Amino acid sequence: MINRRNLIHSLGLAGFFGSNYLTAADNYRLNEVFSPGNRFRVQTTTELSGFMNLINGNQQKQIQIKGRSLIDFDETVLSLDSSFKVSKSLRDYRKVELSRILDGQNQETTLRPIVRRLILARQGSKKIPFSLDSHLTWSELDLIRTEVCPCSLEGLFPTRMVGLNESWNTGLDAVRELTDLELLESSTISCRLDSVNLVNNRQTARIVFQGKVSGVNEDGPNQQILDGYLFFDCETRHLSFLYLKGTSLLKNKEGVDVGKIEGRYTLSRDMLPAIQLDGRTLSQYEPDGRNTRLSFDSNGTGFTFLYPRSWKVTSQSGHQATLDYSKDSGLLITMDDSGKYSSGKIYRDQALGFIQKQQMRIEKQELLQVFNGMPGVEFFSWDVEDAGRRFYLLYYFHRLDGKVFTFSCKCPSENKAIIQNEIPGIVVSTRPVEKGR
């Protein structure tokens, strides 16, 4: 919750409450029911601040953290799963502003205009954002998948009818959604029906929630303390507003506090007129191996390419970029002027020299050949044994627009089929870009 930049100052809502307090019924049913075609306008604001202690040997440095965000989008429900939970929605973003100051360095993140119309698919707790118009970058993917999904907060509502001041345990899926914990170890978050009032002449329930959670996220072990409330529109049966104040205590491996981040988050949600959806429209909104690829674009390297989300860009410098598929599976991409290699054979001879120098034992080899009938794209490979382990070495040579791109990949033999299937897409998508683009 804290690390995902989703907390900000609350809005002054006292003026919106009518003075007429409704007489409470014995029990209330408070849950959202979705149908394909339901539409909402969602606005979120976030503000956080804190610090993290970094220890290097005997030296310790305190990193100051500050951030804010403002996000505004329309969301249309596209489909439900077998449990009648939202499995896919369409988002049209009006505004995406996110800024952070980390150790005095300002960082800005947004969505490029070309990808502001995107699909958010859900498979369990996993989110799969993708755009029909272009490919997302890693930072854009990270921004969307760490943002709270209002349709995934059903765990804040009771599974039964409840009366005033009655409490219930918060569902773990909602806790994960609010905290962004990859591993949830414990939770004491509970909800309570606080009141039922007239808000803008509409019957509205106020639910309060608070407690502590412990788990692990991208910052490591941490404990989060949550305190908030939400409004549920009893007439349209939807969550209309949520406020959350939180504190995240960052821990080291020994459980000692090494940082603290505090923040506030608000979410406003208005129901819009529903629309009719047809099967032909919905059929284009399916994630696949092509539309979920990520785009790498770095002015520093001078080239761009597309890659599957199972890969991670781990370094980039000069005219090189490195990607990892797993601990022992990696890909090095290098861009050179065309004069360095007059042919793919020279590149293969160079690779063979490296194998011999490393004293790898060659078990099988694939000679230099043109890839899929594409002029300028050649590949070759070896199956080798190195220090008692079997590896697959795959190389590509791609001549394009006065540049030569070389691709060298090493992976354990058990990953051979995956590598053979995914590397070609990276190769043929690689392009040089102009400086300053």
Backbone hydrogen bonds in HBPLUS format (Angstrom, degrees):
<---DONOR---> <-ACCEPTOR-->    atom                        ^
c    i                          cat <-CA-CA->   ^        H-A-AA   ^      H-
h    n   atom  resd res      DA  || num        DHA   H-A  angle D-A-AA Bond
n    s   type  num  typ     dist DA aas  dist angle  dist       angle   num
A0005-ARG N   A0002-ILE O   3.17 MM   3  5.80 166.0  2.19 122.8 123.7     1
A0047-GLU N   A0007-LEU O   1.37 MM  40  4.77 157.8  0.39 130.2 141.8     2
A0016-PHE N   A0013-LEU O   2.96 MM   3  5.52 158.3  2.01 118.8 125.6     3
A0017-PHE N   A0014-ALA O   3.28 MM   3  5.72 161.0  2.32 111.8 117.1     4
A0200-ASN N   A0016-PHE O   3.36 MM 184  6.08 145.4  2.49 175.8 166.8     5
A0018-GLY N   A0198-LEU O   3.03 MM 180  5.50 167.3  2.05 155.1 156.2     6
A0028-TYR N   A0162-VAL O   2.62 MM 134  5.28 147.0  1.72 140.7 149.8     7
A0162-VAL N   A0028-TYR O   2.91 MM 134  5.28 155.6  1.97 145.2 145.5     8
A0038-ASN N   A0035-SER O   3.03 MM   3  5.81 159.8  2.07 148.9 149.2     9
A0037-GLY N   A0077-VAL O   2.78 MM  40  5.39 167.5  1.79 148.7 151.3    10
A0275-ILE N   A0037-GLY O   3.03 MM 238  4.82 154.6  2.10 124.7 131.1    11
A0077-VAL N   A0038-ASN O   2.80 MM  39  5.31 164.3  1.83 159.0 164.3    12
A0272-LEU N   A0039-ARG O   2.92 MM 233  5.17 175.9  1.92 130.0 131.4    13
A0040-PHE N   A0075-GLU O   2.87 MM  35  5.25 147.7  1.98 144.6 155.2    14
A0075-GLU N   A0040-PHE O   2.79 MM  35  5.25 161.5  1.82 153.6 159.8    15
A0041-ARG N   A0270-ASP O   2.78 MM 229  5.14 157.6  1.83 149.1 156.9    16
A0270-ASP N   A0041-ARG O   2.92 MM 229  5.14 157.3  1.97 147.9 153.5    17
A0042-VAL N   A0073-PHE O   2.81 MM  31  5.45 176.7  1.81 176.5 176.0    18
A0073-PHE N   A0042-VAL O   2.93 MM  31  5.45 163.1  1.96 157.6 163.3    19
A0043-GLN N   A0268-SER O   2.92 MM 225  5.19 159.9  1.96 152.5 156.7    20
A0268-SER N   A0043-GLN O   2.84 MM 225  5.19 168.2  1.85 157.7 161.6    21
A0044-THR N   A0071-ILE O   2.88 MM  27  5.27 160.9  1.91 151.1 157.5    22
A0071-ILE N   A0044-THR O   2.99 MM  27  5.27 166.8  2.00 153.0 156.2    23
A0045-THR N   A0266-THR O   3.08 MM 221  5.46 153.7  2.15 143.7 149.5    24
A0266-THR N   A0045-THR O   3.12 MM 221  5.46 160.1  2.16 149.5 153.6    25
A0046-THR N   A0069-SER O   3.05 MM  23  4.95 154.7  2.11 138.8 137.8    26
A0069-SER N   A0046-THR O   3.00 MM  23  4.95 146.7  2.12 130.4 130.5    27
A0047-GLU N   A0264-ARG O   3.14 MM 217  5.60 146.8  2.26 159.8 163.5    28
A0264-ARG N   A0047-GLU O   2.94 MM 217  5.60 153.3  2.01 157.9 166.6    29
A0048-LEU N   A0067-GLY O   2.94 MM  19  5.31 160.7  1.98 148.3 148.8    30
A0067-GLY N   A0048-LEU O   3.04 MM  19  5.31 158.8  2.09 142.8 140.1    31
A0049-SER N   A0262-GLU O   2.89 MM 213  5.61 153.0  1.96 160.6 169.0    32
A0262-GLU N   A0049-SER O   2.84 MM 213  5.61 169.0  1.85 169.7 166.1    33
A0050-GLY N   A0065-ILE O   2.87 MM  15  5.14 141.6  2.02 152.1 148.3    34
A0065-ILE N   A0050-GLY O   2.84 MM  15  5.14 169.1  1.85 141.6 139.2    35
A0051-PHE N   A0260-LYS O   2.92 MM 209  5.61 150.9  2.01 144.3 152.1    36
A0260-LYS N   A0051-PHE O   2.99 MM 209  5.61 143.3  2.12 142.1 152.7    37
A0052-MET N   A0063-ILE O   2.87 MM  11  5.10 142.7  2.01 138.8 150.7    38
A0063-ILE N   A0052-MET O   2.69 MM  11  5.10 176.6  1.69 158.1 156.9    39
A0053-ASN N   A0258-VAL O   2.68 MM 205  5.30 166.5  1.70 177.8 177.2    40
A0054-LEU N   A0061-LYS O   2.71 MM   7  5.16 174.1  1.71 160.3 160.4    41
A0061-LYS N   A0054-LEU O   2.77 MM   7  5.16 162.2  1.80 152.0 158.3    42
A0056-ASN N   A0059-GLN O   2.79 MM   3  5.23 161.3  1.83 155.5 161.7    43
A0059-GLN N   A0056-ASN O   3.07 MM   3  5.23 160.1  2.11 125.6 125.1    44
A0103-ASP N   A0064-GLN O   3.05 MM  39  5.27 172.8  2.05 159.2 161.2    45
A0066-LYS N   A0101-ILE O   3.07 MM  35  5.14 140.3  2.23 140.2 149.1    46
A0101-ILE N   A0066-LYS O   2.72 MM  35  5.14 159.8  1.76 156.3 159.0    47
A0068-ARG N   A0099-SER O   3.00 MM  31  5.64 155.6  2.06 156.2 161.7    48
A0099-SER N   A0068-ARG O   2.97 MM  31  5.64 169.9  1.98 167.6 170.3    49
A0070-LEU N   A0097-GLU O   2.78 MM  27  5.15 149.3  1.87 148.6 156.7    50
A0097-GLU N   A0070-LEU O   2.90 MM  27  5.15 158.2  1.95 149.4 155.5    51
A0072-ASP N   A0095-LYS O   2.93 MM  23  5.05 156.9  1.98 147.8 146.4    52
A0094-ARG N   A0072-ASP O   2.77 MM  22  5.45 160.8  1.81 147.8 154.3    53
A0095-LYS N   A0072-ASP O   3.21 MM  23  5.05 163.1  2.24 137.1 139.9    54
A0074-ASP N   A0092-ASP O   2.93 MM  18  5.19 158.6  1.98 141.2 144.7    55
A0092-ASP N   A0074-ASP O   2.93 MM  18  5.19 156.2  1.99 147.3 154.6    56
A0076-THR N   A0090-LEU O   2.82 MM  14  5.05 160.1  1.86 147.5 154.4    57
A0090-LEU N   A0076-THR O   2.82 MM  14  5.05 157.3  1.87 145.7 152.2    58
A0078-LEU N   A0088-LYS O   2.84 MM  10  5.36 157.8  1.89 144.3 145.9    59
A0079-SER N   A0088-LYS O   3.23 MM   9  5.27 152.9  2.31 140.6 138.8    60
A0087-SER N   A0079-SER O   2.95 MM   8  5.67 161.8  1.99 131.9 137.6    61
A0081-ASP N   A0085-LYS O   2.81 MM   4  5.49 151.6  1.89 151.8 160.8    62
A0084-PHE N   A0081-ASP O   2.94 MM   3  5.18 159.5  1.98 117.2 119.1    63
A0122-ARG N   A0087-SER O   2.80 MM  35  4.94 153.8  1.86 147.3 144.2    64
A0089-SER N   A0120-LEU O   3.10 MM  31  5.37 147.1  2.21 128.9 138.9    65
A0120-LEU N   A0089-SER O   2.89 MM  31  5.37 165.4  1.91 156.4 160.4    66
A0091-ARG N   A0118-LEU O   2.83 MM  27  5.42 177.0  1.83 172.6 173.2    67
A0118-LEU N   A0091-ARG O   2.97 MM  27  5.42 150.1  2.06 150.2 158.1    68
A0093-TYR N   A0116-ARG O   2.86 MM  23  5.14 170.5  1.87 154.0 157.0    69
A0109-THR N   A0098-LEU O   2.90 MM  11  5.22 163.9  1.92 153.9 155.5    70
A0100-ARG N   A0107-GLN O   2.80 MM   7  5.04 153.0  1.87 147.8 155.2    71
A0107-GLN N   A0100-ARG O   2.68 MM   7  5.04 157.8  1.73 157.8 161.7    72
A0102-LEU N   A0105-GLN O   2.89 MM   3  5.15 158.6  1.93 147.8 144.8    73
A0105-GLN N   A0102-LEU O   2.99 MM   3  5.15 164.3  2.02 111.4 115.2    74
A0115-VAL N   A0112-ARG O   3.02 MM   3  5.72 157.0  2.07 123.7 129.8    75
A0116-ARG N   A0113-PRO O   3.37 MM   3  5.34 170.5  2.38 109.6 109.5    76
A0119-ILE N   A0130-PHE O   2.71 MM  11  5.40 167.4  1.72 174.1 169.5    77
A0130-PHE N   A0119-ILE O   2.92 MM  11  5.40 151.7  2.00 152.4 159.3    78
A0121-ALA N   A0128-ILE O   3.08 MM   7  4.93 173.4  2.09 126.8 125.2    79
A0128-ILE N   A0121-ALA O   2.69 MM   7  4.93 161.5  1.72 156.5 155.5    80
A0123-GLN N   A0126-LYS O   2.90 MM   3  5.14 162.7  1.93 148.9 154.8    81
A0126-LYS N   A0123-GLN O   3.11 MM   3  5.14 154.3  2.18 124.5 122.3    82
A0295-SER N   A0136-LEU O   2.80 MM 159  5.88 152.8  1.87 141.0 148.4    83
A0141-LEU N   A0137-THR O   2.95 MM   4  6.22 159.6  1.99 153.0 158.8    84
A0142-ASP N   A0138-TRP O   2.87 MM   4  6.09 160.6  1.91 153.4 158.6    85
A0143-LEU N   A0139-SER O   3.01 MM   4  6.13 149.9  2.10 138.6 146.4    86
A0144-ILE N   A0140-GLU O   3.17 MM   4  6.42 161.7  2.20 150.9 153.8    87
A0145-ARG N   A0141-LEU O   3.00 MM   4  6.14 174.3  2.01 159.7 161.6    88
A0146-THR N   A0142-ASP O   3.22 MM   4  6.03 134.7  2.43 137.7 145.7    89
A0147-GLU N   A0144-ILE O   3.21 MM   3  5.32 159.9  2.25 104.9 111.0    90
A0152-SER N   A0149-CYS O   2.93 MM   3  5.45 162.0  1.97 120.0 125.9    91
A0153-LEU N   A0150-PRO O   3.29 MM   3  5.61 153.6  2.37 120.4 118.1    92
A0156-LEU N   A0153-LEU O   3.02 MM   3  5.84 171.1  2.02 125.8 128.3    93
A0157-PHE N   A0154-GLU O   3.05 MM   3  5.61 163.2  2.08 116.1 121.5    94
A0171-GLY N   A0155-GLY O   2.93 MM  16  4.03 168.5  1.94 118.3 119.8    95
A0166-GLU N   A0163-GLY O   3.08 MM   3  5.49 152.6  2.15 136.6 135.1    96
A0165-ASN N   A0193-LEU O   2.70 MM  28  5.10 158.3  1.74 161.6 160.8    97
A0193-LEU N   A0166-GLU O   3.11 MM  27  5.80 158.4  2.16 157.3 158.3    98
A0168-TRP N   A0191-CYS O   2.94 MM  23  5.40 147.4  2.05 142.5 148.0    99
A0191-CYS N   A0168-TRP O   2.81 MM  23  5.40 170.9  1.82 168.3 170.4   100
A0170-THR N   A0189-ILE O   3.16 MM  19  5.75 173.0  2.16 142.5 141.2   101
A0175-VAL N   A0171-GLY O   3.16 MM   4  6.52 152.3  2.24 146.2 154.6   102
A0176-ARG N   A0172-LEU O   2.92 MM   4  6.19 160.2  1.96 151.7 155.9   103
A0177-GLU N   A0173-ASP O   3.01 MM   4  6.21 151.8  2.09 140.3 148.5   104
A0178-LEU N   A0174-ALA O   3.00 MM   4  6.22 152.7  2.07 148.2 154.1   105
A0179-THR N   A0175-VAL O   2.97 MM   4  6.05 146.6  2.08 147.9 157.1   106
A0180-ASP N   A0176-ARG O   2.78 MM   4  5.33 147.5  1.88 146.1 150.6   107
A0182-GLU N   A0216-VAL O   2.90 MM  34  5.89 130.0  2.15 139.2 153.0   108
A0183-LEU N   A0216-VAL O   3.07 MM  33  5.07 158.8  2.11 148.6 151.4   109
A0216-VAL N   A0183-LEU O   2.87 MM  33  5.07 149.4  1.97 139.6 149.2   110
A0185-GLU N   A0214-SER O   2.84 MM  29  5.51 149.3  1.93 140.1 148.1   111
A0186-SER N   A0214-SER O   3.26 MM  28  5.27 154.6  2.32 139.8 138.2   112
A0214-SER N   A0186-SER O   3.00 MM  28  5.27 157.3  2.05 141.2 143.3   113
A0188-THR N   A0212-LYS O   2.84 MM  24  5.37 155.1  1.90 161.3 168.3   114
A0190-SER N   A0210-GLN O   3.10 MM  20  5.91 159.9  2.14 156.3 155.2   115
A0210-GLN N   A0190-SER O   3.19 MM  20  5.91 149.3  2.29 155.1 163.2   116
A0192-ARG N   A0208-VAL O   2.85 MM  16  5.40 140.1  2.01 154.6 163.2   117
A0208-VAL N   A0192-ARG O   2.97 MM  16  5.40 157.5  2.02 157.5 158.0   118
A0194-ASP N   A0206-ARG O   2.81 MM  12  5.52 144.6  1.93 154.0 165.7   119
A0195-SER N   A0206-ARG O   3.40 MM  11  5.28 152.9  2.47 135.2 139.0   120
A0206-ARG N   A0195-SER O   2.85 MM  11  5.28 167.5  1.86 153.4 153.9   121
A0197-ASN N   A0204-THR O   2.88 MM   7  5.40 153.5  1.95 162.3 156.8   122
A0204-THR N   A0197-ASN O   2.78 MM   7  5.40 169.8  1.79 166.8 169.4   123
A0199-VAL N   A0202-ARG O   2.84 MM   3  5.15 168.1  1.86 146.5 147.1   124
A0202-ARG N   A0199-VAL O   2.97 MM   3  5.15 141.6  2.12 103.9 115.2   125
A0234-CYS N   A0203-GLN O   2.93 MM  31  5.59 153.3  2.00 152.4 159.5   126
A0205-ALA N   A0232-PHE O   2.90 MM  27  5.05 162.3  1.93 148.6 147.8   127
A0232-PHE N   A0205-ALA O   2.85 MM  27  5.05 155.2  1.91 145.3 152.4   128
A0207-ILE N   A0230-LEU O   2.97 MM  23  5.32 162.8  2.00 151.7 157.1   129
A0230-LEU N   A0207-ILE O   2.81 MM  23  5.32 146.8  1.92 149.8 160.6   130
A0209-PHE N   A0228-GLY O   2.92 MM  19  5.42 166.4  1.94 142.0 141.7   131
A0228-GLY N   A0209-PHE O   2.88 MM  19  5.42 166.1  1.90 167.5 165.6   132
A0211-GLY N   A0226-LEU O   3.09 MM  15  5.55 144.5  2.22 152.9 148.7   133
A0226-LEU N   A0211-GLY O   2.94 MM  15  5.55 161.4  1.98 160.6 166.1   134
A0213-VAL N   A0224-GLN O   2.91 MM  11  5.30 153.1  1.99 150.3 157.8   135
A0224-GLN N   A0213-VAL O   2.84 MM  11  5.30 161.5  1.87 151.1 157.5   136
A0215-GLY N   A0222-ASN O   3.12 MM   7  5.83 157.3  2.17 164.6 171.4   137
A0222-ASN N   A0215-GLY O   2.96 MM   7  5.83 155.3  2.02 161.8 162.2   138
A0217-ASN N   A0220-GLY O   3.21 MM   3  5.28 164.4  2.24 128.8 128.8   139
A0220-GLY N   A0217-ASN O   2.86 MM   3  5.28 165.0  1.88 119.4 124.3   140
A0251-LYS N   A0221-PRO O   2.82 MM  30  5.20 165.9  1.84 151.6 146.8   141
A0223-GLN N   A0249-LEU O   2.97 MM  26  5.17 154.5  2.04 141.3 147.9   142
A0249-LEU N   A0223-GLN O   2.75 MM  26  5.17 172.5  1.76 163.2 164.3   143
A0225-ILE N   A0247-THR O   2.82 MM  22  5.17 158.8  1.87 151.1 158.4   144
A0247-THR N   A0225-ILE O   3.02 MM  22  5.17 146.9  2.13 139.3 149.3   145
A0227-ASP N   A0245-LYS O   2.99 MM  18  5.32 139.9  2.15 156.4 166.3   146
A0245-LYS N   A0227-ASP O   2.89 MM  18  5.32 161.2  1.93 147.9 154.3   147
A0229-TYR N   A0243-TYR O   3.03 MM  14  5.49 148.5  2.13 142.7 151.8   148
A0243-TYR N   A0229-TYR O   2.88 MM  14  5.49 169.1  1.89 169.3 170.2   149
A0231-PHE N   A0241-PHE O   2.85 MM  10  5.12 155.4  1.91 141.1 145.6   150
A0240-SER N   A0231-PHE O   2.96 MM   9  5.64 157.7  2.01 144.1 150.9   151
A0233-ASP N   A0238-HIS O   2.95 MM   5  5.46 158.1  2.00 162.4 155.3   152
A0237-ARG N   A0233-ASP O   2.71 MM   4  5.26 123.0  2.04 137.8 153.5   153
A0269-ARG N   A0240-SER O   2.89 MM  29  4.65 159.4  1.93 137.7 133.1   154
A0242-LEU N   A0267-LEU O   2.84 MM  25  5.03 141.6  1.98 143.2 151.3   155
A0267-LEU N   A0242-LEU O   2.85 MM  25  5.03 147.3  1.96 147.7 152.7   156
A0244-LEU N   A0265-TYR O   2.89 MM  21  5.14 154.7  1.96 155.9 158.2   157
A0265-TYR N   A0244-LEU O   2.87 MM  21  5.14 151.1  1.95 151.5 158.6   158
A0246-GLY N   A0263-GLY O   3.08 MM  17  5.63 168.7  2.09 153.5 156.4   159
A0263-GLY N   A0246-GLY O   3.09 MM  17  5.63 153.2  2.16 158.5 159.3   160
A0248-SER N   A0261-ILE O   2.82 MM  13  5.19 166.6  1.84 157.2 161.9   161
A0261-ILE N   A0248-SER O   2.97 MM  13  5.19 157.9  2.02 145.7 152.8   162
A0250-LEU N   A0259-GLY O   2.94 MM   9  4.82 151.6  2.02 123.6 131.4   163
A0258-VAL N   A0250-LEU O   2.71 MM   8  5.53 164.2  1.74 146.1 150.4   164
A0252-ASN N   A0256-VAL O   2.94 MM   4  5.51 139.1  2.11 139.7 151.8   165
A0255-GLY N   A0252-ASN O   2.95 MM   3  5.25 163.0  1.98 113.3 118.2   166
A0281-THR N   A0278-ASP O   3.10 MM   3  5.50 123.6  2.43 106.7 119.8   167
A0282-LEU N   A0278-ASP O   3.11 MM   4  6.44 160.8  2.15 152.9 158.8   168
A0283-SER N   A0279-GLY O   2.98 MM   4  6.08 142.9  2.13 146.4 155.1   169
A0284-GLN N   A0281-THR O   3.40 MM   3  6.01 154.2  2.48 111.7 117.3   170
A0285-TYR N   A0282-LEU O   3.03 MM   3  5.41 162.8  2.06 115.7 121.3   171
A0292-THR N   A0288-ASP O   3.31 MM   4  6.09 143.7  2.45 148.8 155.1   172
A0293-ARG N   A0290-ARG O   3.36 MM   3  5.68 167.4  2.38 109.5 113.1   173
A0294-LEU N   A0307-TYR O   2.82 MM  13  5.38 166.6  1.84 161.5 157.7   174
A0307-TYR N   A0294-LEU O   2.96 MM  13  5.38 151.0  2.04 144.1 153.1   175
A0296-PHE N   A0305-PHE O   2.83 MM   9  5.35 172.4  1.84 172.1 173.3   176
A0305-PHE N   A0296-PHE O   3.11 MM   9  5.35 146.6  2.23 135.9 145.0   177
A0302-GLY N   A0298-SER O   3.16 MM   4  6.32 153.4  2.23 149.3 157.2   178
A0433-VAL N   A0302-GLY O   2.92 MM 131  5.40 163.1  1.95 129.0 129.5   179
A0304-THR N   A0431-ARG O   2.77 MM 127  5.34 155.4  1.83 155.9 164.5   180
A0431-ARG N   A0304-THR O   2.82 MM 127  5.34 154.8  1.89 152.0 158.6   181
A0311-TRP N   A0308-PRO O   3.10 MM   3  5.77 166.7  2.12 117.8 121.9   182
A0312-LYS N   A0324-ASP O   2.92 MM  12  5.30 146.8  2.03 141.0 151.7   183
A0324-ASP N   A0312-LYS O   2.85 MM  12  5.30 157.2  1.90 145.8 151.2   184
A0314-THR N   A0322-THR O   2.83 MM   8  5.67 150.5  1.92 143.4 153.2   185
A0322-THR N   A0315-SER O   2.93 MM   7  5.21 164.4  1.95 144.5 145.5   186
A0317-SER N   A0320-GLN O   3.07 MM   3  5.49 152.1  2.15 139.1 147.7   187
A0320-GLN N   A0317-SER O   2.88 MM   3  5.49 148.2  1.99 135.3 145.7   188
A0335-MET N   A0319-HIS O   2.91 MM  16  5.36 158.0  1.96 157.1 163.4   189
A0321-ALA N   A0333-ILE O   3.02 MM  12  5.32 149.4  2.11 145.4 152.7   190
A0333-ILE N   A0321-ALA O   2.91 MM  12  5.32 171.8  1.91 166.0 168.4   191
A0323-LEU N   A0331-LEU O   2.88 MM   8  5.12 162.1  1.91 150.3 156.3   192
A0331-LEU N   A0323-LEU O   2.77 MM   8  5.12 155.3  1.83 152.6 156.2   193
A0325-TYR N   A0329-SER O   2.83 MM   4  5.31 165.8  1.85 145.1 150.0   194
A0326-SER N   A0329-SER O   3.42 MM   3  5.02 166.0  2.44 129.9 131.6   195
A0329-SER N   A0326-SER O   3.38 MM   3  5.02 156.8  2.44  95.7 102.4   196
A0330-GLY N   A0410-LYS O   3.13 MM  80  5.84 152.6  2.21 156.8 162.0   197
A0410-LYS N   A0330-GLY O   3.24 MM  80  5.84 151.2  2.32 153.0 161.6   198
A0332-LEU N   A0408-SER O   2.93 MM  76  5.33 163.4  1.96 150.2 155.2   199
A0408-SER N   A0332-LEU O   3.06 MM  76  5.33 161.0  2.10 147.3 153.0   200
A0334-THR N   A0406-THR O   3.03 MM  72  5.35 158.8  2.08 152.7 158.2   201
A0406-THR N   A0334-THR O   2.97 MM  72  5.35 158.7  2.02 150.2 157.1   202
A0336-ASP N   A0404-VAL O   2.87 MM  68  5.21 160.2  1.90 151.7 158.5   203
A0404-VAL N   A0336-ASP O   2.80 MM  68  5.21 164.7  1.82 154.4 155.8   204
A0340-LYS N   A0337-ASP O   3.14 MM   3  6.07 172.2  2.14 129.8 131.5   205
A0338-SER N   A0402-GLY O   3.35 MM  64  5.55 147.7  2.46 136.8 129.1   206
A0348-ARG N   A0344-GLY O   2.94 MM   4  6.29 151.4  2.03 147.9 156.3   207
A0349-ASP N   A0345-LYS O   2.90 MM   4  6.14 160.3  1.94 151.5 156.2   208
A0350-GLN N   A0346-ILE O   3.06 MM   4  6.26 151.5  2.14 142.2 150.0   209
A0351-ALA N   A0347-TYR O   2.99 MM   4  6.28 155.2  2.05 146.1 152.5   210
A0352-LEU N   A0348-ARG O   2.86 MM   4  6.11 158.3  1.91 153.5 159.5   211
A0353-GLY N   A0349-ASP O   3.00 MM   4  6.20 151.4  2.09 142.3 149.7   212
A0354-PHE N   A0350-GLN O   3.17 MM   4  6.52 146.9  2.28 142.4 150.7   213
A0355-ILE N   A0351-ALA O   3.08 MM   4  6.44 157.7  2.13 150.0 155.4   214
A0356-GLN N   A0352-LEU O   3.00 MM   4  6.26 162.7  2.03 153.7 157.7   215
A0357-LYS N   A0353-GLY O   2.97 MM   4  6.11 150.7  2.06 142.3 150.6   216
A0358-GLN N   A0354-PHE O   2.99 MM   4  6.21 148.9  2.08 148.1 156.1   217
A0360-MET N   A0355-ILE O   3.20 MM   5  5.67 174.9  2.21 158.2 158.1   218
A0359-GLN N   A0356-GLN O   3.08 MM   3  4.90 152.8  2.16  96.8 104.9   219
A0361-ARG N   A0385-GLU O   3.00 MM  24  5.09 165.4  2.02 153.4 151.4   220
A0385-GLU N   A0361-ARG O   2.82 MM  24  5.09 145.7  1.94 139.5 151.0   221
A0363-GLU N   A0383-ASP O   2.77 MM  20  5.46 165.8  1.78 156.0 159.5   222
A0364-LYS N   A0383-ASP O   3.24 MM  19  4.94 153.2  2.31 136.6 136.1   223
A0383-ASP N   A0364-LYS O   2.73 MM  19  4.94 165.0  1.75 146.6 148.6   224
A0366-GLU N   A0381-SER O   2.80 MM  15  5.01 163.3  1.83 148.0 145.0   225
A0381-SER N   A0366-GLU O   3.19 MM  15  5.01 160.9  2.23 131.5 136.0   226
A0369-GLN N   A0379-PHE O   3.05 MM  10  5.68 149.9  2.14 150.9 160.1   227
A0379-PHE N   A0369-GLN O   2.93 MM  10  5.68 153.2  2.00 155.6 163.3   228
A0371-PHE N   A0377-VAL O   2.82 MM   6  5.62 173.3  1.83 145.9 147.3   229
A0374-MET N   A0371-PHE O   2.82 MM   3  5.74 165.9  1.84 137.5 141.3   230
A0377-VAL N   A0374-MET O   3.22 MM   3  5.75 157.9  2.27 138.0 137.3   231
A0399-ARG N   A0376-GLY O   2.87 MM  23  5.00 158.2  1.92 141.5 148.5   232
A0378-GLU N   A0397-PHE O   2.89 MM  19  5.16 163.9  1.91 151.1 156.4   233
A0397-PHE N   A0378-GLU O   2.79 MM  19  5.16 154.6  1.85 153.2 153.8   234
A0380-PHE N   A0395-TYR O   3.09 MM  15  5.48 150.2  2.19 143.4 148.8   235
A0395-TYR N   A0380-PHE O   2.94 MM  15  5.48 164.2  1.97 175.8 171.2   236
A0382-TRP N   A0393-LEU O   2.89 MM  11  5.15 150.8  1.98 142.7 151.2   237
A0393-LEU N   A0382-TRP O   2.82 MM  11  5.15 177.6  1.82 166.3 167.1   238
A0384-VAL N   A0391-PHE O   2.91 MM   7  5.35 163.5  1.94 150.6 155.8   239
A0391-PHE N   A0384-VAL O   2.84 MM   7  5.35 162.1  1.87 147.0 153.1   240
A0386-ASP N   A0389-ARG O   2.70 MM   3  5.27 164.2  1.73 159.9 162.4   241
A0389-ARG N   A0386-ASP O   3.04 MM   3  5.27 162.7  2.07 111.2 116.6   242
A0413-SER N   A0390-ARG O   3.13 MM  23  5.70 153.9  2.20 134.3 130.2   243
A0392-TYR N   A0411-CYS O   2.76 MM  19  5.41 163.2  1.78 164.6 170.3   244
A0411-CYS N   A0392-TYR O   3.09 MM  19  5.41 150.2  2.18 144.8 153.9   245
A0394-LEU N   A0409-CYS O   2.93 MM  15  5.12 157.9  1.98 141.8 149.1   246
A0409-CYS N   A0394-LEU O   2.84 MM  15  5.12 151.9  1.92 156.4 163.9   247
A0396-TYR N   A0407-PHE O   2.90 MM  11  4.92 151.0  1.98 136.9 144.6   248
A0407-PHE N   A0396-TYR O   2.98 MM  11  4.92 158.3  2.03 144.0 143.4   249
A0398-HIS N   A0405-PHE O   2.83 MM   7  5.00 164.7  1.86 156.1 159.0   250
A0405-PHE N   A0398-HIS O   2.73 MM   7  5.00 171.9  1.74 152.4 155.2   251
A0400-LEU N   A0403-LYS O   2.84 MM   3  5.31 163.7  1.87 151.4 156.9   252
A0403-LYS N   A0400-LEU O   2.87 MM   3  5.31 156.0  1.93 119.6 127.7   253
A0415-ASN N   A0412-PRO O   2.92 MM   3  5.66 159.5  1.96 124.1 130.3   254
A0416-LYS N   A0413-SER O   3.11 MM   3  5.15 164.6  2.13 110.8 113.8   255
A0419-ILE N   A0415-ASN O   3.02 MM   4  6.22 167.5  2.04 162.6 166.4   256
A0420-GLN N   A0416-LYS O   2.93 MM   4  6.11 166.9  1.94 157.2 160.7   257
A0421-ASN N   A0417-ALA O   3.16 MM   4  6.25 140.4  2.32 137.0 146.8   258
A0421-ASN N   A0418-ILE O   3.16 MM   3  5.17 126.0  2.47  94.1 108.1   259
A0422-GLU N   A0418-ILE O   2.98 MM   4  6.18 147.9  2.09 151.0 159.4   260
A0423-ILE N   A0419-ILE O   3.00 MM   4  5.70 169.7  2.01 153.9 156.1   261
A0426-ILE N   A0423-ILE O   2.99 MM   3  5.26 123.1  2.32 107.3 121.8   262
A0427-VAL N   A0423-ILE O   3.01 MM   4  6.31 160.1  2.05 158.2 164.5   263
A0428-VAL N   A0424-PRO O   3.02 MM   4  6.24 172.9  2.03 162.9 161.1   264
A0430-THR N   A0427-VAL O   3.21 MM   3  5.53 157.0  2.27 109.4 116.1   265
A0437-ARG N   A0434-GLU O   3.27 MM   3  5.72 146.5  2.39 136.0 133.4   266
